Amino acid sequence: MRLNPILEWTYDEVWDFILSRRISYPILYDNGYTSIGDKLSTTKNPFLLTSDAYSLINASFERAGRQKIVSKAKQE
């Protein structure tokens, strides 16, 4: 059995760990993206206090920058 304690960490605990140990991460997080998907469904997160992902006001809004894509077949 493998144990991975990070599975139980909160959003803030993960960012505290990353920042305190100066671990590198994708620059998109510093540009306002908290959840990265494809080009068509990813937008900047409107719930950030500043432009960086670790300033999210509420962790439940982590995926607020993701848009649902409606396929052309469904639109017709």
SEFIVEX-164350 format. One line per 3 residues: number of its first residue (from 0); their letters; for each residue x, y, z of N, C-alpha, C. Coordinates in nm, 2 decimals, always signed. Layout:
NUM> A> X:Y:Z:X:Y:Z:X:Y:Z ~ ... $
REM end
This chain:
0> MRL> +0.08:-0.12:+0.00:+0.00:+0.00:+0.00:+0.09:+0.12:+0.00 ~ +0.05:+0.22:-0.09:+0.13:+0.34:-0.09:+0.05:+0.45:-0.02 ~ +0.12:+0.54:+0.05:+0.05:+0.65:+0.12:+0.11:+0.78:+0.06 $
3> NPI> +0.02:+0.87:+0.03:+0.06:+1.00:-0.02:-0.01:+1.11:+0.06 ~ +0.06:+1.17:+0.15:+0.00:+1.26:+0.24:-0.05:+1.39:+0.18 ~ +0.00:+1.42:+0.06:-0.04:+1.54:-0.01:-0.19:+1.53:-0.05 $
6> LEW> -0.24:+1.41:-0.06:-0.38:+1.39:-0.10:-0.48:+1.46:+0.00 ~ -0.43:+1.47:+0.12:-0.52:+1.53:+0.23:-0.49:+1.68:+0.25 ~ -0.40:+1.74:+0.17:-0.37:+1.88:+0.19:-0.47:+1.97:+0.13 $
9> TYD> -0.49:+2.08:+0.19:-0.58:+2.18:+0.13:-0.51:+2.26:+0.02 ~ -0.58:+2.33:-0.06:-0.52:+2.42:-0.16:-0.42:+2.51:-0.11 ~ -0.45:+2.58:+0.01:-0.35:+2.67:+0.07:-0.23:+2.60:+0.12 $
12> EVW> -0.24:+2.48:+0.17:-0.13:+2.40:+0.22:-0.03:+2.36:+0.11 ~ -0.09:+2.33:-0.01:-0.01:+2.30:-0.12:+0.07:+2.42:-0.16 ~ +0.00:+2.53:-0.18:+0.08:+2.66:-0.22:+0.18:+2.70:-0.11 $
15> DFI> +0.15:+2.69:+0.02:+0.24:+2.72:+0.12:+0.37:+2.64:+0.11 ~ +0.35:+2.51:+0.08:+0.46:+2.42:+0.06:+0.55:+2.46:-0.06 ~ +0.48:+2.48:-0.17:+0.55:+2.52:-0.30:+0.63:+2.65:-0.28 $
18> LSR> +0.56:+2.75:-0.22:+0.63:+2.88:-0.21:+0.74:+2.88:-0.10 ~ +0.72:+2.81:+0.01:+0.82:+2.81:+0.12:+0.95:+2.73:+0.08 ~ +0.93:+2.64:-0.01:+1.05:+2.56:-0.06:+1.10:+2.61:-0.20 $
21> RIS> +1.04:+2.71:-0.25:+1.08:+2.77:-0.38:+1.08:+2.66:-0.49 ~ +0.98:+2.58:-0.49:+0.96:+2.48:-0.59:+0.91:+2.55:-0.72 ~ +0.97:+2.52:-0.83:+0.92:+2.58:-0.96:+0.79:+2.52:-1.00 $
24> YPI> +0.71:+2.60:-1.06:+0.58:+2.56:-1.11:+0.55:+2.64:-1.24 ~ +0.45:+2.60:-1.32:+0.42:+2.67:-1.45:+0.39:+2.82:-1.43 ~ +0.44:+2.90:-1.51:+0.42:+3.05:-1.50:+0.27:+3.09:-1.52 $
27> LYD> +0.19:+3.00:-1.58:+0.05:+3.03:-1.60:-0.02:+3.06:-1.46 ~ +0.03:+3.00:-1.36:-0.03:+3.02:-1.23:-0.01:+3.17:-1.18 ~ +0.11:+3.22:-1.22:+0.13:+3.36:-1.19:+0.06:+3.46:-1.28 $
30> NGY> +0.00:+3.41:-1.38:-0.07:+3.49:-1.48:-0.22:+3.48:-1.46 ~ -0.27:+3.42:-1.35:-0.41:+3.42:-1.31:-0.49:+3.30:-1.34 ~ -0.42:+3.19:-1.38:-0.48:+3.07:-1.41:-0.47:+2.97:-1.30 $
33> TSI> -0.58:+2.92:-1.24:-0.57:+2.83:-1.13:-0.60:+2.68:-1.17 ~ -0.66:+2.67:-1.29:-0.70:+2.53:-1.34:-0.67:+2.54:-1.49 ~ -0.58:+2.46:-1.53:-0.53:+2.46:-1.67:-0.60:+2.34:-1.75 $
36> GDK> -0.66:+2.38:-1.85:-0.72:+2.28:-1.94:-0.68:+2.31:-2.08 ~ -0.76:+2.29:-2.18:-0.72:+2.32:-2.32:-0.74:+2.47:-2.35 ~ -0.70:+2.51:-2.46:-0.70:+2.65:-2.50:-0.84:+2.71:-2.50 $
39> LST> -0.94:+2.63:-2.54:-1.07:+2.68:-2.56:-1.15:+2.69:-2.43 ~ -1.11:+2.61:-2.33:-1.19:+2.61:-2.21:-1.13:+2.67:-2.09 ~ -1.01:+2.73:-2.10:-0.93:+2.79:-1.99:-0.93:+2.94:-2.00 $
42> TKN> -0.98:+3.00:-1.89:-0.97:+3.15:-1.87:-0.91:+3.18:-1.74 ~ -0.87:+3.31:-1.72:-0.82:+3.35:-1.59:-0.93:+3.34:-1.49 ~ -0.89:+3.31:-1.37:-0.98:+3.29:-1.26:-1.03:+3.43:-1.20 $
45> PFL> -1.16:+3.46:-1.21:-1.21:+3.59:-1.16:-1.21:+3.61:-1.01 ~ -1.18:+3.50:-0.94:-1.18:+3.51:-0.79:-1.05:+3.53:-0.72 ~ -0.95:+3.56:-0.80:-0.81:+3.58:-0.74:-0.81:+3.72:-0.68 $
48> LTS> -0.74:+3.73:-0.57:-0.72:+3.86:-0.51:-0.62:+3.95:-0.58 ~ -0.52:+3.88:-0.64:-0.41:+3.94:-0.72:-0.40:+3.85:-0.84 ~ -0.31:+3.87:-0.93:-0.30:+3.79:-1.05:-0.24:+3.65:-1.03 $
51> DAY> -0.19:+3.61:-0.91:-0.13:+3.48:-0.90:-0.23:+3.38:-0.83 ~ -0.21:+3.25:-0.87:-0.30:+3.15:-0.82:-0.30:+3.13:-0.67 ~ -0.20:+3.16:-0.60:-0.19:+3.13:-0.46:-0.27:+3.24:-0.38 $
54> SLI> -0.33:+3.34:-0.44:-0.41:+3.44:-0.37:-0.56:+3.42:-0.39 ~ -0.60:+3.30:-0.41:-0.74:+3.26:-0.43:-0.81:+3.29:-0.30 ~ -0.93:+3.36:-0.31:-1.00:+3.39:-0.18:-1.07:+3.27:-0.12 $
57> NAS> -1.10:+3.17:-0.20:-1.17:+3.05:-0.15:-1.13:+2.93:-0.24 ~ -1.08:+2.83:-0.18:-1.03:+2.72:-0.26:-1.13:+2.65:-0.34 ~ -1.26:+2.66:-0.30:-1.37:+2.60:-0.38:-1.38:+2.67:-0.52 $
60> FER> -1.32:+2.78:-0.54:-1.32:+2.85:-0.67:-1.21:+2.82:-0.76 ~ -1.13:+2.71:-0.72:-1.01:+2.68:-0.80:-1.04:+2.66:-0.95 ~ -1.15:+2.60:-0.98:-1.18:+2.57:-1.12:-1.27:+2.67:-1.19 $
63> AGR> -1.28:+2.79:-1.12:-1.37:+2.89:-1.18:-1.33:+2.95:-1.31 ~ -1.20:+2.92:-1.35:-1.16:+2.97:-1.48:-1.18:+2.87:-1.59 ~ -1.25:+2.76:-1.57:-1.27:+2.66:-1.67:-1.41:+2.68:-1.72 $
66> QKI> -1.42:+2.68:-1.85:-1.55:+2.70:-1.92:-1.60:+2.57:-1.98 ~ -1.73:+2.54:-1.98:-1.78:+2.42:-2.05:-1.79:+2.45:-2.19 ~ -1.75:+2.36:-2.28:-1.75:+2.38:-2.42:-1.87:+2.30:-2.48 $
69> VSK> -1.96:+2.37:-2.55:-2.07:+2.30:-2.61:-2.03:+2.27:-2.76 ~ -2.04:+2.14:-2.79:-1.99:+2.10:-2.92:-2.08:+2.16:-3.03 ~ -2.03:+2.18:-3.15:-2.11:+2.23:-3.26:-2.23:+2.14:-3.29 $
72> AKQ> -2.21:+2.01:-3.28:-2.32:+1.91:-3.30:-2.44:+1.94:-3.21 ~ -2.41:+1.98:-3.09:-2.52:+2.00:-2.99:-2.59:+2.14:-3.02 ~ -2.51:+2.23:-3.08:-2.57:+2.37:-3.10:-2.66:+2.36:-3.22 $
75> E> -2.65:+2.27:-3.31:-2.73:+2.27:-3.43:-2.86:+2.20:-3.42 $
REM end
